[in-house]
């Protein structure tokens, strides 16, 4: 006997927000580990950034459907910038790169544009 949740309710549910925050924590931890595990297929650094932030943008748009997409873009972009600042700490033995932040921001923007387009298309 499961409880049926409509799409809009699921998107704003506590579970959806928990999934988003778990993904954000996972992304942060993987980004700051001195020696993160290898990803299957060995994608390059930019591909990993794009995949992580595209996922965060999609999850964030479902978890916070009433939040303006521009605000979500801003916060996720700042999160990407914060990761780069932390990666600049020498003890972490990570490379900080403004192009990584740019890849993060572009991935978020593209996903949110597609979400806006699909939402408008569905309501028309």
N, C-alpha and C positions, 0 to 999 in steps of 0.2 A: 504494500500500500504506500506508494510514493506520493508525494505532494507535487502536483503539476504547477510549474511556474511559467508564466507567459514570458516571451522574449524580453520585453522591456523591463519586467520585474527582475528577471534573472540578471540582466546586465547591471542593474543597480544593487544587486543583493550583496550581502556581507561576504558570501562565498566568492563572488567575482572580485570584490575588492581584496580579499585575502590572496587570491591567485595573483592579482596584479602586484601586490606588495611582496609576495614571495618571489616573484620573477625579478622585481627590482633589487631585492636583497641578493638574490643569486647573481645577477649581473654585476652588482657592485663587488661582491666577494671574488668572483672570477677575474674581475678587472684589476684587483689590487693584490691578488696572490702573487708572491714572488715567482713561483713556478707553477702556473695553472696547468691542469691536465690538457693533453692534446685532444683536439676536436677531430672526430672521424672525418676522413677526407682531406684533412690538413688545409682548410680554407685560410686565405690570408687574413691579416688583421682587419682590414677594412670590411671584408665580407662578414666577419664575426661581429663587428660594430653595427653594421647595417642590419643583420639578422636580429641582434639583441634589441636594438632600439625600434625596429619595425614591430617586433613582438610587444614591446612595452607600450608603443603607441596604440596598437590594436586593443590590447588588454585594458589600457587606461581609458580608451573611448567607450568600452563596454562597462567598466567599473564606475565611471563617472559620467554618465550620459548627459547630465544637466550642466556639466562644466563646458564653458566655451572652448572650442577646439584650439583657438589661439592661445588660451591660457594653458591648456595641456601641452601645446607645442613649447611654450615658454618654459614651463616647469621641467619637462623632459630634456630640453636643450640645456638648462642649467644643471640638471643631473649629470648629463654628459660632460659638461665643463668641469663639474666638481670631481668627476672621476679622473679627468686629465690632470687636475691640480694635485690630487692625491698620488697619482702615478709619478709625479715629478719628485716625490720624496726619495732621495737617494737610497735609503735603506731597503726600499721595496724592490730595487733592481728592475724597474719597469721603465718603459719609454713613454713620455708624455708627448703628444703630437696634436697640434691644433687641427690637422686634417682629420684625425679621428673624431674630434668634436664636430667638425663640419659634416662628416659622414653620418654621425648620430642624428644631427639636426635635419639633414636632408631626408634621411629615412623616415623620421617622425613626420615631417611635413608631407611627404608623399603619401604615407598611409592615412594621415588625417584628411588629406584632400580626397582620397578615394572613399573614405568613410562618409565625408560630407556629400559627395556626389551620389553615393548609393542611398543615403538617407533621403536626399531630395528626390531622387528618382522613385523611391518606394512610396513617398508621400504624394507624388503627382498623379 
